Amino acid sequence: SIDYAGEWKALHYTAKKAFAPILVSTEIEDEGLYFYIVSDRPEKLSGRLSLRLMDFYGKVLYKMSFPISAPASGSARVLNFQLSQLLTGRKRDAVVLHAVFHCEGEENIKALRYFSLPKDLDLPRPEVTFEVGGGATVTLTSKVLAKNVYLELEGGGHFSDNFFDILPGEVITVGVKTHI
């Protein structure tokens, strides 16, 4: 997952996210959408799970928030929906569900759920804008969904995050450390 120059490939960034101490995970089974909180924390977690179903241009189609809790050092199913209820009249290849677990003392834990395979998504052509900030940061935005954004730096460097999706109107700031 590291290239010949010692730079992280997309796999490395994905693995880092998969091993985070707290995750929001989703699973589709028998036309049901199930939400799980997976935690390595030794204490029980309580908070809110906020959901936004949106199209790839930023139009919010569904918005809801639910109080949830998860056991210490474990995984728990915290919520479920019938896909037919959630996606009524919507094209599966043109929407994304944005889930955020708000838990006191933790950074917001985010997850995205698509309802079609990546190759089947009806993706718009994004125009990602970026601004290099002081303190070695890069801030990125897009007016439409930008899927699998991968950053590269001439001369090499390491990013605090990479290979991610940018939701319409979302602002993502990434730290960068150059080899120079």
N, C-alpha and C positions, 0 to 999 in steps of 0.2 A: 504493500500500500504506500510505499515511499519510492520515488523515482531515483534514477541514477545520481541526481544532484542533491539528494537528501530532502527534496520537497515532498510535502504530503499530497497524495492523489486524493480524488474524490472519496474513495473507499475509506481512507484514514479519517476524514472529517465525519463521514457517516457512522463509522464505528465509535468514534468519540461521543457522538450524540446518543448512540444506542446504549452506551454504558454510563449515561448520566445517572446520578443518584435517585432522581425522581422522573418518571415518564408518564405521559398520557398515551395510552395505546388504544387502537380501535381494531375491531374485527367484524367482518361481515360473515354471517352464517345463517343459512335458511331464510334469506331476505330480512334478517334482523341486523341492526348495527349496534354493537356492544362497545361500551367504553370501560376501560380499566385504568386504574392508577397503580403503578408499579413503584415501590419505594424501598430503598436500602436504608432509610433512616430508622433509628432504633425506637422512635416514638410514633404514635398514631398521628395521622395527618387529617386536618379538617380544613375546609375552604369552600370555594365555589368553582363550579365548572361552567364557563361561559362558552356558548356555541354561536357561531355565525355561519350560515350557509350563504354563499355569495357566488355570483357569476364571475367570470374571468375579467370583467371590466369594472368590478367593484360594487355592483348593485347588491345590496343585502336583501336576501329573499326570506330569511328566517333568522330570528335572534332570540335567545333564551338563556337563562342562567339558573343553575341548580345547586343547592347546598349538598356537599358530599363529604365523605370521610373514607379513609383507607387505613388498613392495619399497619402496625409497625413491621418493618422488614418483611414485606410481602406484597402480594398483588390482590386486588379486589375489583370485581365488576361493580361499577358505581352507577351505571345508567344504560338504558337501551331504548331503541326506537325501531319501528318497522320502517324499512326503506320506502315502502309505498306511501306511508304517512309523511315522511320527510321530503321525498322527492316528487310528490304529486305534481304532474304537469311540467316537470323540469327535465331537461336533457342531461343524462348522467355524464356525458362527455364535456359538459360546459359549466360545471359547478364544482366548488371545493368547500369542504366544511372545515372551518378554523375553530379549534378547541383550545381554550386556555384555562389552566388550573391556577387559581389564585389562592395561595396558601401563605399564611402569616409567617414571616421570617425566611421566606424563600423567594427567589426570582420567579416571575410568572413562567410556568411550564407550558409550552405550546406544542401543538400537533396539527398537521394538516391531513385530511382524508379526501382522496379522490375516489370517484365511483366508476372509473374506467381505467384500463391499462394506460400507462403513459403514452404509448404509441397511438392510442385511439382518442386521446384528448383533442378537443377542438381549440387549440391554443392560438391566441392572438399574437401578432408580431410585437414584442415589447421593445421599448426604447428606454433602457436603463440609463439613468443619469447618476453621476457620481461627483462627489466633492472631496478633495483631500483636505483633511483638517489638521490643525496643530496637534501635537501629542501623538503623532503617528496613527491616525485613524482615516478611514475612508467611509463616507456616508453615501448610501445608495437608495434610490427610489425608482418607481416605475408607475405609470398611470394604469397599466394593465398587468395581469399576472405575468411574471417572469419566472419560468420554470428552470430549475437546475442551473442557477447562476454560478459560474466558476470564475474566480479571480486569479489572475496571473500577474506577476511583477517582473518586469525586465531586470535581469541581474539577480533574480531570485529573492525570496523572502517568505516569511511565515505569517499567515493570517489567523486571528483568533477564531474565526469561523469562515467556512467556505462551502461551496456546493449546496446552496439553499434556494428556496423559492421566495420571491418577493411578491407579496399580495398588493393589489392595486392601492396606491396611496400610502403604503407602509414605508416607514423610514427605518433602514437597518444601518447601524454603525458597527464597523468591524475594525479591530486593532490590527496593525501591521508592524512587523519587525523585519527590517531589511538586513541583508548580509553585508551591506557596505558600511 
